[in-house]
Amino acid sequence: MKYEIIPGRGFEDIYLDMPVADLEKLLGQPNEMEPLDDEFFDDTNEAIWHYDQYGIYPVVNIFEGKIISILSDHPDLSLRHKKIMEMNIKDIHALLKEIGFKNIEVDEEYLECEDAGLNFVFENGQMDMVDIDFIF
């Protein structure tokens, strides 16, 4: 499995809009299927599929049977061939600007780059999770 992030797409093997049947052929059954029905998600047709052994957590629209977002905390995550899980928020911000992305919003524990469809979550200054979304 390659963990190079392709903005707006996902990874080489796992990508946004991928049919869940193809995902299951590739990775098998998830460890857990966590419905998203809390205060932040009002669409109960969505669930996070946990593939803990791969550090990959696709958000799936169950009704459509497709991946709509990809979360990952794998230590080998990279962007433009630079490993990012060891980077802090300042380093990620600089990397995104170096790549050419301009629409970047930062707060203490969150960096959103709408141009790239990427959201980075930090905890105590350390990268915790990356969310790969569609670019609109």
N, C-alpha and C positions, 0 to 999 in steps of 0.2 A: 504494500500500500504506500502510495506517495502522498505526502502531506504538504505539497506546494499549493498554496491558495491561488486560485484563479478568480480575481474579483468579478462579482456578478454571475459566476458560474458554479463555484464550489471547488472541487478537486478534479483531477483527471478521471478517476474512476467513479466518484460519487458527486453528483451534480444536482443543481436546482432543476426542478421539473422532472427529475428522474422517476420513472414508475417504481412503485414499491416492490413490485414483482421482481424487477431487475436488481433492486437493492438486496432483497432476500436471497436471490441467486448468488450474489457476490459475497454477502456477509452472513447469511443465514438468519435465523430468528433472533430478534433483539432480546437482551437480558430482561428488559422491562419496557412496557408501553405506558407512558405517563400522560393521561388526558390533560389538556390545557383548558381548564374551566375555572380558573381563579379570577381575581379582580382585574388582571391585566389582559386576559384573553376571554372574549365573550363568545367565541366560536368553539363549541364543544366537539366539532368535527376534526379538531386538531389534536395531535399527541406528539410527545417527544419519544422517539424510539432510542433506547439506550443500548449502545454497543460499547460497553465499558472497556472491553479488552482492546478496542481500537481507538478509544478516546474520541469517538464520533457519536453525535447525538442529533440525527436528522429530525426536523419538525415535519410531520407528515399531515397532509390533509386527507383524512380517511375517506371522505366522500369521493374526492377526485382520485385518490390512490397515487399521489405524487408528493415528492419532497418540496416543501415551500421555504425552508430555511435549514441551515446546517450549523450546529454548534460543535465546537471542538476545544478540548484542553490538552491535546496530545503534545508531548514535549518536542516532537520533531516538526511542528507547524512552521512553515516558512512562507515568506512573501518576497518575490524577486530573489530567491535563493538565499535569503538571510533568515536564520532561525529567529523567531519572534517571541517565543514563550519566556525567554529570559530578559526581554526588553521591558523597560519601564514606559510610562506614558509619554515622557519627553522623547525617548528614542523612537517610539512608534509614530509620533507626530512628525518627527524629522524624516523618517523613512517615507511616509505617505507624501510629504511635500516634495521630497527628492524624486519620487516616482512621477509627480505632477498633479496629484490630487489637491484640490483647493477648498472644497466644501467640508471642512473639518471642525467639529464641535468637541470641546473638551471640558470636563469637569473633574473633580477629585478622583473619581473611581470609574470613569466611563469616557471613552473616546468614540465618536461616531463619525464615519466618513461616508456620507451619502453618495458621493460620486463613485465610490468603489463598492458600495453595498456591504461595507464592513463595519462591525461594532466590536469594540474591545472593552472587556470588563476587567477591572483591576481590583485587587483586595490587598490592603496594606502595602500599596505601592508595587505589588507583583501582578503580572498578567495572570488572570484566572480563567478566562474563557474568551473565545472569538466566535462571533455570530456572522455567518455569511448569508447575505440576502440578495434578492434581485436588485438591479440598478434601475431606477425609474427615471 
